[in-house]
Amino acid sequence: MVIKMNTKLTARQQLLLDIYRIIAAFFVIAGHSFSYYQISILKNQDIFPYIQNIGVIMFFLLSGFLTTYSLKRKNESNDYSFYLYTRHKTLRIIKEYFPGLVFIAIIDFVSININNNYSYFNAYNYKQFLGNLFMLQGTFVNHISGLEFIPFGSGRPLWTLAIEWWFYLIYGFLFLTISNNKPLSLRGGAYKQPIIHNAD
């Protein structure tokens, strides 16, 4: 039996999620700013957790909710394939992620030419750019291949994007496998049960 999910987020609910996202971003920015400028307030985890960690957890909760919501809507008829899910996620992320990598490359190039104290030469090369483009930095691929993909250039926080990306894929695969209760096809279309003709 297929259960239709007709519920759509209202404008008020979307506004609430945007406010939640802004608060989480503020926590991350404020927490890292405290660390960068050596501001000691709220830096004792025995008293209070790092507020940037709270912001990251908030983002994980929001991402989990929205990913599940999106999967439920797209898989209403139990015909949404893992291929389509991966393609949708890739197109959604790459339009911001690739320009971000190019921006890091440009900023670092300028830094190298005006600053003798550039510290990321081992991470600023074509190998690391391509490894980061395919979300391999700091992942299991390092242990298997020995290629040692690390965050590109001065983009030190890029390690977390790779982890989140693989979590997205694993979660989507498990969600669709369990929801559809059938094997998934990595081809473009939905998996179709073979037609079995009973012998008369």
PAROSE-869600 format. One line per 10 residues: number of its first residue (from 1); for each residue x, y, z of C-alpha. Coordinates in Angstrom, 2 decimals. Layout:
<recs>
NUM> X:Y:Z | ...;
</recs>
This chain:
<recs>
1> 0.00:0.00:0.00 | 1.35:3.43:-0.96 | 0.77:6.22:1.56 | 0.67:9.65:-0.04 | 2.38:12.53:1.74 | 0.40:15.62:0.85 | 1.74:17.84:3.62 | 3.72:20.84:2.39 | 5.65:23.25:4.54 | 3.71:26.45:5.08;
11> 5.27:29.88:4.67 | 5.40:30.23:8.46 | 7.13:26.87:8.85 | 9.68:27.78:6.18 | 10.32:31.10:7.95 | 10.84:29.24:11.23 | 13.38:26.93:9.58 | 15.20:29.94:8.10 | 15.40:31.57:11.55 | 16.69:28.28:12.97;
21> 19.34:28.16:10.21 | 20.42:31.77:10.91 | 20.80:31.04:14.64 | 22.88:27.92:13.90 | 25.12:29.90:11.50 | 25.56:32.63:14.12 | 26.65:30.05:16.71 | 29.25:28.60:14.32 | 30.62:32.03:13.32 | 30.66:33.34:16.90;
31> 32.34:30.20:18.26 | 35.10:30.21:15.66 | 35.57:33.97:16.14 | 36.05:33.44:19.88 | 38.74:30.87:19.12 | 40.45:32.98:16.45 | 40.60:36.11:18.58 | 41.41:34.16:21.77 | 38.29:35.34:23.57 | 37.96:33.16:26.65;
41> 34.20:33.56:27.18 | 32.33:30.26:26.82 | 35.55:28.36:26.05 | 35.47:26.15:29.13 | 33.61:22.99:28.12 | 33.25:22.00:31.78 | 30.87:24.94:32.13 | 29.29:25.13:28.66 | 29.86:23.31:25.33 | 31.60:25.15:22.51;
51> 28.85:27.16:20.87 | 30.18:26.33:17.39 | 29.59:22.65:18.23 | 26.01:23.49:19.19 | 25.60:25.22:15.83 | 26.95:22.21:13.94 | 24.55:19.88:15.79 | 21.69:22.24:14.93 | 22.68:22.05:11.25 | 22.79:18.24:11.41;
61> 19.29:18.14:12.90 | 17.95:20.55:10.28 | 19.65:18.67:7.45 | 18.30:15.35:8.71 | 14.76:16.70:8.87 | 14.86:18.31:5.41 | 16.54:15.31:3.76 | 13.94:12.93:5.21 | 11.11:15.29:4.26 | 12.42:15.56:0.70;
71> 12.89:11.80:0.38 | 9.36:11.11:1.64 | 7.86:13.52:-0.89 | 9.90:12.28:-3.85 | 9.34:8.63:-2.96 | 5.57:8.81:-2.48 | 5.05:6.14:-5.13 | 8.04:4.07:-4.01 | 9.78:4.63:-7.36 | 12.49:7.16:-6.47;
81> 15.85:5.60:-7.33 | 19.18:5.99:-5.57 | 20.61:7.25:-8.88 | 18.09:10.11:-9.00 | 18.70:10.90:-5.33 | 22.48:11.08:-5.89 | 22.06:13.18:-9.02 | 19.73:15.59:-7.23 | 22.14:15.99:-4.29 | 25.14:16.42:-6.59;
91> 23.49:19.14:-8.69 | 22.25:20.90:-5.56 | 25.68:20.99:-3.90 | 28.08:21.36:-6.84 | 26.71:24.73:-8.00 | 27.95:26.26:-4.75 | 30.78:23.89:-3.88 | 32.76:24.13:-7.14 | 32.78:27.96:-7.18 | 33.87:27.78:-3.53;
101> 36.87:25.62:-4.43 | 37.77:28.00:-7.28 | 37.47:30.95:-4.89 | 39.86:29.25:-2.42 | 42.30:28.61:-5.30 | 42.24:32.29:-6.29 | 42.54:33.63:-2.73 | 45.41:31.27:-1.97 | 47.16:32.19:-5.23 | 47.02:35.85:-4.23;
111> 48.18:34.99:-0.70 | 51.18:33.06:-2.02 | 52.28:36.06:-4.10 | 51.91:38.69:-1.37 | 52.60:36.69:1.77 | 55.74:34.72:2.56 | 54.03:32.93:5.43 | 51.57:30.85:3.39 | 51.31:27.54:5.28 | 49.34:25.24:2.97;
121> 51.65:24.46:0.04 | 51.23:20.69:0.55 | 47.46:21.08:0.15 | 47.53:23.53:-2.76 | 47.82:21.42:-5.91 | 45.74:19.79:-8.65 | 45.59:16.46:-6.84 | 44.01:17.96:-3.73 | 41.67:20.14:-5.82 | 40.31:17.07:-7.66;
131> 40.20:15.00:-4.46 | 38.14:17.71:-2.77 | 35.92:18.09:-5.83 | 34.97:14.41:-5.48 | 34.58:14.70:-1.68 | 37.50:12.40:-0.85 | 39.35:14.58:1.66 | 39.84:12.84:5.00 | 37.72:9.83:3.98 | 38.19:6.06:3.91;
141> 39.78:6.40:0.45 | 42.96:7.63:2.15 | 43.31:4.32:4.01 | 42.53:2.22:0.93 | 44.56:4.03:-1.72 | 47.25:5.77:0.30 | 46.71:8.93:-1.80 | 46.20:11.12:1.28 | 43.53:13.57:0.18 | 43.37:16.52:2.58;
151> 41.32:19.75:2.55 | 42.31:21.91:-0.41 | 44.58:24.86:0.25 | 43.55:27.07:3.15 | 40.04:25.60:3.14 | 40.60:23.70:6.38 | 36.87:23.21:7.19 | 36.35:21.30:3.92 | 36.96:18.01:5.75 | 33.50:18.22:7.28;
161> 31.79:18.61:3.87 | 33.16:15.26:2.70 | 31.90:13.52:5.84 | 28.46:15.09:5.47 | 28.35:14.15:1.77 | 28.99:10.46:2.46 | 26.47:10.51:5.29 | 23.93:11.94:2.82 | 24.57:9.11:0.37 | 24.53:6.33:2.98;
171> 21.36:7.68:4.59 | 19.59:8.05:1.23 | 20.58:4.52:0.22 | 19.33:3.01:3.50 | 16.14:5.10:3.49 | 15.19:4.07:-0.04 | 16.15:0.44:0.52 | 14.01:0.16:3.66 | 11.11:2.27:2.37 | 10.82:0.49:-0.97;
181> 11.55:-2.92:0.52 | 13.27:-4.02:-2.66 | 16.70:-3.88:-4.29 | 17.73:-0.56:-5.72 | 18.90:-0.04:-9.28 | 21.84:2.30:-9.80 | 20.49:2.94:-13.29 | 18.33:5.96:-14.02 | 14.92:4.36:-13.70 | 13.18:2.82:-10.76;
191> 13.65:-0.83:-10.04 | 10.89:-2.92:-11.56 | 9.89:-6.32:-10.35 | 10.38:-8.96:-13.01 | 7.19:-10.33:-14.54 | 6.79:-14.00:-13.71 | 4.46:-16.01:-15.94 | 2.82:-18.96:-14.30 | 2.96:-22.10:-16.33 | -0.49:-23.52:-17.14;
</recs>
